[in-house]
Amino acid sequence: MTQLKTHQDGIPSTPGKIKMDRSPYIHRLRWQFSLAKLTFWSCLFLGLILLFFLRSTPSSSSSSYSLSSGTDSTRRSLASTWGGPDWEKRVRDSSKIRSHNGISVLVTGAAGFVGTHVSAALKRRGDGVLGLDNFNDYYDPKLKRSRQARLERSGVFIVEGDINDSALLKKLFDVVAFTHVMHLAAQAGVRYAMQNPGSYVNSNIAGLVSLFEVCKSANPQPSIVWASSSSVYGLNNKVPFSERDRTDQPASLYAATKKAGEEIAHTYNHIYGLSITGLRFFTVYGPWGRPDMAYFFFTRDILKGKPIPIFEGPNHGTVARDFTYVDDIVKGCLGSLDTAEKSTGSGGKKKGPAQLRIFNLGNTSPVPVTTLVSILERLLKKKANRVMLKMPRNGDVQFTHANITLAQTELGYKPTTDLQTGLKKFVRWYLSYYSDSGSKKRSDE
């Protein structure tokens, strides 16, 4: 068959069906692209295998992953904190369903920012909720302990343990037949990956596999909802970001581990029949937030009179984020749990096709970071000492914008909190929390 000839403007010379170009050049491009993708994912999974090898090798030195969630030393120190009749009773009581048609949910990362809010919301509506967290020191553990105390007052027990501790996970499923898992435990943060890359592989890949392994063997298997990230869109320039867009160009190791998690989720769904829903969060903010997020440390440094770095893109381009208030994210999480179909496997064997979904959860209204700072200045009644800097090549991207059409259709997801309103609530919490913390600290001295 002869190849289709075209004019210089690229329009076919004759009407009709366009035939595919089979030239050696095109084949070579496709081969190079496929090889690049294969090399990328191979490196990720080889890294995972290497990590497992290193973890299984005795060493007299302390672990290099001081902040990771699954080192042997961490598991040994946490092993003594679970087990026994009293512990099992607390697990059962916390997981007890107290509403008609309620669900029983294991929430990993329950002492984290989103985990705390999701756990509280589930408990308020009468679901059974059990938390799991290792309380690592990626940021101030005192904040995590304060969240824990808040949840315990509402009847949520947080087991202190690690997602890489398969014995603990199996024990939890022996004590409670969870209907759902809300997996929010992860190593967060884009920039920290350049300092401690192993913690991301250990938590976001090995930890996810550890959880899936236990869930696939549970009888009955739970439905799983887990936190991916908007970071998977990486260098994608098409906005707003849609779930159908390419996600094979991560700009950070954090993004790469979350993308790997999505591929791993597909595998466990396909082989074992696990019902899995992934959620791509877009820049979550609000009360009880993470101190490593810009809105949080901007607030702290404005109050202290310290300079705050504000990044700008090439040619002084605007850096903007699709800031999403935590209560809106919680609505999306609960909607995902409520619409999750049952897993189709039993005892590690698939019996039929299972649900596999991915959703964007954003606000759909990107706001320049400079506008964020201006809002904080008004709320704090204090001018910021702004320092404009070029965006470094550390994994951050210039712009994020969520297309939430799919979540609106499937989950009934509808964000309602604008940045001005959300930041007002955050600042009110921040001033109250750190004022109280300062008073307690002074009284202890």
N, C-alpha and C positions, 0 to 999 in steps of 0.2 A: 504494500500500500504506500502511495506517495504521501509525503508530508504536506500539510496545509500551508500554502504560501500566503503571506500577509503583506499589506502595504507598510510603509515606513511608520505610519501612525499606530500600528498594532491592530488594525481592523481587518478581519478575514477578507480575502479578495473575492470570495464567493459566498453566498448565503448558505445556511445549512448547519449541520452539527459540527462543532469544533472537535477535531481529533487531537488526542493527547500527543504532545511532543515527546518522542522517545530518543532524542539525541543523546550521545554519550555524555555531553556536558551536563544535561539535566540529571541523568543517572548518577553522575559523579557528585553533583550537589546534594542529591537526596542521600547518597551513601555517606557523605561527609556529615550531614546533619544528623542522620541516624547514629553514626559513630559517636558524635559529640554527646548526644543524649545518653547513649549507652555508657559512655565513659563517665559521665556525671553521676548517674545512678549507681554504677558499679563502685565508684569511689565511696559513695555514701554507705553502701551496704558492706563494703570491705572495712570501712571505718568501724561500723557496728560490730563486725566479727572480731576485729582487732581489740575493740574495747572489752568484749566478753573474754577474750583471751587474757588481756591484762588483768582483768578483775579476778580471774581464776588462778593467777600466778602469785604465790606468796611474795611478800616484799617486807624488808625490815624498815623501810622508810615510810613516812606518813604519806597518805594518798595525795596525789597532785590535784585531785578534784575536790578541793576543800569545801566547795559550795554545791557540789552535785548531790542528787537525791538518792543515789543508790550504791555508794561504796560499801565495801564489806564492814568497815569500822562503823559506819552509820547504822547498818542493819544490826550489828552486834549490840550497839548502845540502845537501840529501840526494842530489841527482842524481849527485854525484861519488862517492858511496859505493857504487854498485852498477854491475855490468857487468864484462865481461872474462872470459877463460878460467878464471882461478883462482876468481873469484866464482861462475861457473856450476858449477864442480866442487863447491864447497861447498854450493850449492843442491841439486844432484843427490844428493850423499852424504847430506845431512840428510833428504832426502825419500825415500830408498830404503827400500822395505818389507823387513823382515827376519823376518817371520813368515808362516805359511801363512794365506791368506785375510785378510791385513792390508790396510789402506787407506793412502792417501797424502793427508795433510791439510795444507792451508794454514791456519795459525792466526793471525788478525789480532789485534793487541793482546797478543801473546805475552809481552811483558815486564810486562804488567799483572798484577793479583792473580789473577783466575780464569784468565787465559790461561797464566800460568806453571804452575799446578797441572794444567791440562788437557794442556798440551804434555808435561809430565813423565810423566803417566799414559799418554798415547798412546805415548810412546817406550819406556816400560817394557814394554809388551806387544808391542812389535815393529813398530808402525806407522811409516810414513814421516811425519816432522813437519818442516815449515818454518815458522818464525815471521816475523812482520812487525810492526814497531812503529816509531813515530817519536820515542819517548823525549821527549815534551814535558814541560814543567815545571809542569803542573797541581798536582802534588805532587813532592816531592824526587826528581829523576832518579837520584840515587845509589842509591836503593832499587831502581829499575828496572834499573840497571846490575848490582846485586848479583844480582837475579833472572836477568838475562841470563847472568852468569858461571856461575850454578848450572846453568842449562839447557845451556850449552855444554859443561860437564863431562860431561853425559850424552849429548852428541852432537847436540843441537838447535841449529841455526844460526838466528839471528834477523837477518833483513835489515832494515837501518835505512832505512825509507822510509815513505811516506804512502799511505793508502787512496784519497786523491783524485788520486794520481799514476797516471793510466790507463796511461801508457807503461810504468811499472814493473810494474803488475799484468799487463799483456799479456805482458811479457817473462818473468815468472815462469811463466805458463801455456804460453809457448813452450818453456821449458826443462823443465818438469815437467807431465805430464798428471794434475793432481790429481783424485782421485776425490771428495774432499770439501773443503768449506771450513767452518771453525769461526770465525765472525765475532764477535769479542769486542771489537774496537776501538770505542771510543765516548768521547764526553765525558760523564763521570759526574758525580754530585752534584746534589742538588735545589737547594740554596741558591745555589750559584755561578752558576746561570742568571740571577740578578738582577743580577750584576755583568758577565757576559760572555755575553749571549744569542746572539751571533753564532756562538760556538764550538760551540754545541749544534746549530744548524741546519747548520753546516759539516760537523761530524763525523757526527752521527746521522742526518741526512737526505741531504745531498750525498754524504757518504762511502759511505752504504749504496747509493745510486743508482750511484755510480762502480763499486762492487764488482759489483753486479748486472749492469751493462752489460758488464763484461768476462766475467763468468760466462756470460751468455746467448749470447755469441758464441764461447765456447770449444767445442772439438770433441775429446773429448766434454764435454758440460756437467757440472759437478760437482753433487753434492747439497750443499745449504747448510743449516747449523744456525747460528742467530744469537741473540744475547742481546737480548731485549726487557727488560721490567721489570715488577715488581709495581706500580710507580707508575702504570701505565695505569689501574688501578682507581679512582684519584682520589677523588672525593667519594662513591663508592659506599658505602652504609651496610650492605649485606647481607653478613654474614659466616657462614662462611668464604667467601673470594673464589673463585668458580668461573670457568672459561674461558668459560662461557655468559653471565656477568654483563655488564651494560653497561659500556663503557669510553669513553664519549663525554663524560665530565666530568673532564678532567685538572685536577689542583690545582697543577701546576707546568709550566714550559716544558719541562723535562726529560721529564716524563711525556708531554707533547703530542708531542715529537719521536719518542718511542718508539712512541706510538700511530700517528703518521704512518708510521713504519717498517713497522708491521704492515699498514697499507693498501697501502703501496708493494710489500711482499712479495706480497700478494694479486694485485696488478697484474702483476708479473713472472711469477708462477706461471701466471696466466690467459693471458697473451699469449705467453710464450716457453717455457712448459713446464718451468720451473725447479722442482725439488723443494726445498721450503723448510720448515724447522721453526723456529718461534720459541719461545724459552724465557723465561718470566717469573720472574726470580730474586727471591727474598724475602730481603732483608737478610743478605747473605753475610758471614761473618766467619771468622777463622782466621789461622794463621801466614803471613807475607809479605803481610799485608793492606794496605788503603789508609789512610794517615794521616788522611784527612778523615772517616773513619767514627767514630761516637761511642765504640765500645768501644776503639778505638785511641788517640784523644786523651784519653779518660778515664784510661786506663792511664798515659799520659805525665804528665798533670797531677796525678794522685793521687801519683805518685812524687815530683813536684816540689813538692807541697804547694800547688798552685794551686787556686783554686775551679773547680768543674765545674758548668756549667749543666744543670739537669734540667727539661725542659718538662713541663707538666701541661695537661690539657684544660680545657674550661669547667667551672666548679663543682668545681675541683680533681680533675677526671677523670684516670684513669690513662692514660698513654701506653704502649703496648705494641707490640712488634715480633715477627714470626715469624722469629727469628734462625735461620739455616741454616748449618751448618758447611761449609766449603769442600769437604771430601772428599765430602760427600753431594751437593753441586752437581756435582762432577766425575763422579760416577756417573750423574747425570742427563744430563750432556753426552755421555758416552760411549754411554749407552743410546740417545740420540737419533741419534748418528752411525751406530750399528750397525743401527738399524731404519729408517734413511732409505732410501727407494726411489730408484732412478735417475731423473735428470731425463729428460724425454721429448723435448727439443728438440735441435737440431743446427745449429750455425752461425747461431744467432739465429732459427731457425724451429721452431715447435712442431709436434710430430707426434702428440700425444695428451695426454689429461688427466694432470696430474702431482700428486704428493702435496703437500698443504698442511696443516700442523699447528701447533698452539700448545699449550704445556703450562705449568702452574704447577710450579715447583720450590721447595718450601718445607719447613719442618719440622713444620708443623701444630700447633705448641705455642707460641702467643704468650706472651711473657714481659714483664712490666712493666720499663721502663727502670730503675726504682728497684731491682728485684731484680738486674739486670745489675750495677749499681754495688755492691751488697752482696756479690756473688760476687767481684768484682774486689778489694774491700777485704780479703776473707779470703785470697785468693790472694797479694796483695801485702803482706799483714800491715801495712796502713796505712789509717787512716780517711780518707775523702774529705771535702773541704770542699764540701758540697752547697749549691747555690744554686737554689732552686725558682723557676721563671719561667713565665709564661703562654706558651703556644705561639704564636709569631709567625705572621703570615700570609705565609709565605715559600715555601709549596709543600709543607711537611711535612703528613702526615696523622696522626691520633691513634692509629690501630689498623690492623694488617695481620694477616691470617690466611689461609693457603693451603689450599684444597681440592685435594688431590693425587690424587684418585681416578683421573683420566684418565691421569696419568703412571704410577701404579701398574699400571694395566691394560695400557697400551700399551708402556711402557718397562721395567717391572719395578722402578720406582723406589721405594726404601724408605729414608728417612733413619734413621740409627742413632745419631747423636751428640747428646746433650743439651747444654744451654748450659754447665752446670758442667764437663763433660768437655772441651768445645771450648775454653772460655776458659782452662782449665788448660794446654792445649797452646799456645794463643796466648801466654800470659804467659811460659811457659818459652822460647818462641822470642824474644819481645820482649826479655827480660832478657839472653839470650845474644847476640842480634844487636847491640843497642845497647851492650852491654858491650864486645864485640869492636870495634865501630866507634869507641867512645870511646878504646880502647887504641891503635888504629891512628892516630887523630887526634893523640893526645898524643905518639906516637912520631915523628910527622912534624913536630912543632913544634920 
